[in-house]
Amino acid sequence: MIDWPENLIRDIARKRAVLFLGAGVSKNSVGENGKRPPDWKEFLEKGIDRCGSPKQHLQSLMKNGDYLTACEIIKTRLRDRFIDLLYEEFRDPRYQTADIHKHLFNLDVRLVLTQNFDKIYDTYAQSESQGTVAVKNYDDSDVASIIRDGRPTVVKVHGTIDKPAEMIFTRREYSEARHKHAAFYAMLDALVLTHTFLFVGCGLSDPDMRILLERQTHFYNVARPHFIVMPKARKLHLEIQNSLEENMSLRVLSYAPANHHEKLTQSLEELANQVEQRRVELAQTQDW
């Protein structure tokens, strides 16, 4: 089980925290024929399978972890078939909500950012809230005003399967989005400075995440950390963890990944309970 830090519990209870969800959260869901949503690497490997020869350079890019360049080539090669692949992997299997989505929702944070193209968490949040949770895309003109109003919101930071042409996947798309939607990224910069982020189901290689945290750390030299949960199978050497905290203000919280990461689900349930208890105490003391 994860030993949740006291300051994280306090910030979530006071609604001064932001959830950032990655593909690892969706991995808990199961769709038709037992299919689970792919992570980025698995999706690109399926794309390579559909590409004609030559493939050696694509396989080399994957081996070296250069997924952005690999994706750009795959998307260019497949053309219209790329969207077909997106639908087959992220929409058509009808993925069902998992317990992890329920526990994340029960944290009752005002803002959830998600890299996921699927709609698993979004659909659950809107259903449970009777439609009071807004779901916005990074390129929506009103996304900043919705967040400023304090309305519970899920923001799709890389786009949604509903609008595949506007999904951010390739190196060029990352670069274009940062220039075209600079106001949105400025808003993220403000949030990471004023709120505590909890990254769940995310890796460390996402360009948006690294730029976001590195810029805040080096511009403002903020001492308080953000947090990322990671399986112990990927346990990082202490010196690497120290580097993450030094350069990204990011602290790793580890858990055992056995049985489809059930310890993470259980830990998030316990976190929701601890947050609820803290809110009861805050209501009594009025020390918000």
N, C-alpha and C positions, 0 to 999 in steps of 0.2 A: 504494500500500500504506500501511497505517497504521503509524506509528512508535509502538509501544506503550511507554508510560512504565515506567520501571524499577520504581517503587513499586507499580504495578498488577500487573506480573509477579510481584513478590515476594509481594504479598498473596494472589494466586490460588494460588501455589505453597504457601504456608503455610495455605491453606484459611481465609483471613480475608477472603474476598470473597463477594459475592452477585451472581448473574446476575439481571437483570430484563429479561424478554423481552416485546416488543410485536408488533403486527400485521405489522411489516416483516419479521420472521423467518418467519412463516407464508407471506408473499408469495412466498417462494422455492419453495414446494411447488406441485405441479401435480396436479389431479384429473382426473376423467372429462371428456372433450371439451376438454382443455386448460385447464380452469377453475382459477383461482387464488383463494385466500380473499380476501374483500373487507376493506379497512380500514374504519374506523368511518364515514368520509365516504361511501364507496361503498355500504356497507350501508344507511345512512340514505336515500341517493338512491333505492335500490331500493324502500325502504319508502314513500317519497313517491310513486313511480310507481303504487303500489297503493292509495293514498288517493284518495278522491273529492275533488271541489272543496268549498271553496276551498283552493288550494295556495300562493297567493302569499306568505302570511306564513311558511309552512314554508321556501320557497325563500329568503326574506329572512333567516331565522334561519341557514340553512346558509351563505349568503353572508357573514354576520357572524361565523361560527365558533361560534355558540351551539348546538352539537350536543346538549347535554344537554336543553335545552328542546324542540328539534326532536324528539328521540327520545321524550320524554314524550308529546307530542301524537300522534306516529305510532303508538306502542304503544297509546294509548287508542283511536285511530281504528280500528286493525286488529283489536283484540281477539284472538280465537283465531287469526286469520290471521298474527299477529305471530310466534307459535311456529312455524307452518308455514314462514315466511320464514327463521327462524333455522336450522331443519333443512336447508332447501334450500341455504343459503349455507355453513354450517359443518360439517354432518355428511354429507349425502347424496353429495357429489361424491367421497368416498373419497380424500382428499388423500394423496399419497405423501411419504415423508421425503425431504428434500433434503440436500445435502452440508453446508449450514450447521448443520443439527441435529446431525450427526455431530461436527463440530468443536467445537460448544458443549458437547456431552456429554463430549468428550475433555479439556476443561478440568478435569473431575473436581472441581467445587465441591460442597459439601455441600447448598447451598440454591439453588434456582432459583425465582424468583417470576415469574409470567407473567400478563399481562392477557388472554391469548388464550382465547377460548371453545372453540376447536377442540382436538383431542387429538393433534395431530401430534407435537409434541415429547414429550409425556407417554408416548405409546405406544412411541415409539422408545427412550426412557430405560428404561422398564420391560422392554422386550424385550432390550436390550443388557445390562442388569444382572441378567437372569434373575429379575426381579420384586423385586429388593432395593431399588429406588428407590420410595419411597412417593409417592403423589399425593393431596394433600389440598386441600379447599376452604376458603375463608376462614372459613366458618361451621361447620366441623367442631369438635366439642368437644375433640378431642385434638390439634389442630394444634400448639399450643404445646409440649406434652410430646414430640411426635415430633421437633420441631426441637431442643428442649433435649437430647434423647438423642444428637444428632449424626448421626442416620441420614440418608443422602441423600434429599432430599425435593423434590418439585415442588409449589409452592403456587399454586392458582388464585385470584388476588387479586380477580377480578371474577366468579368462578363458572365453571361448565362447561356445555357443551351437553348433558351428561347430566342436568342439573337446570335446565332453562330458567326455571322459576318463581323461581329464586334467583339468577339472573344480575343483575349490577349494570350498568344501562344508563342510567337516567334521573337527573335531578337529585334527585328524591325518594329514589330507591334509594341514591344515594351518601350522602345525609344520614342515612337510616335505618340503613344499614350501619355508619356511624361511631358511632352511638349504641348500636345493638343489639349490636355486636361490638367494643366499645371495647377489650377485652383483646387482640384480634388486632392492632388498630392500635397499641396500646401496645407490642406485641412488635416491630412494624415500626420504631417509633421507636427501640427499643433496638438493633436490627440496624443501622440507618443510622448510629448513633453509634459502634458497635464494629467495623463491617466496611466495606470499600470496595465500593461498588456499581458494576457495569458495566451500563449500559442499552444494549440492542441492539434495533433495530427499533422504538424508541419515539419519539413526538413530544413536544413540550414543553407540550402543552395539557392533559394528563391531570390532573384535580384531585387525585387521590391522590398522584401523583408530586410535584406542586408543593408541596402541604401538607407532605408527608413531609420534603422537602429544606429548604424554607424554615424550618420550625419548628426543625429541628436546627441550621441555620446561625445563626439569631438567638438561640436559647436558649443555645447552647453556644459559639458563635463558634469553631467548629473550622476550623483552617487547611487540613488535608489535603483534597483534592478527591475527589469521585466523578467518574465518567466516562460520557459518552454518545457513541456513534458516530453520525455523521450524514453523509449524502451531500453532496458539495461543491455540488451543484445548489441545495441549501438553505443554502449557506455563509452564516453569520451575520456581520454587520458586527462588527468588533473591539470596538466599544463594547457591543454586545449580548452578546457572549461574556464580556466583563468583568463585565457585570451579572449574568449567570448564575452566574459564579464568586463574585461578591460576595454575592448573595442566596440562592443555592441550593448553593453549594460544588460546582458542576457544571462540569467542563471538557469542551469539545467536541473529539472526535477525528474528523477528516474523511477521506473517501475518495471516489474517483471512482465515480459510480453506473452507468457504462455496462454493457451486457450483463447486465441483471438483477442488478446489484450484485455482479458476480463478484469485484471487488477486496475487498469486505467478506468474502466467503467465504474467499478466499485469505489475507486478513489474519488471520482467526480460526484458520485452519489453522496459520499461522506462530506465532500467540500460543500455541496448544496445544503446539507444539514447544518454544518458549522456556520455557514453564512446566514442561514435563517435564524439560528440561535443568536448570532451577533446582532442581527437586526432587531430582535426582541429586546436585547439589552440596550441598544441605542435608542429605541423608542421610549424606554423607561428613563434613561438619563438625558435624552434630547441632545446628546453630544454628537450631532451629525457632522 
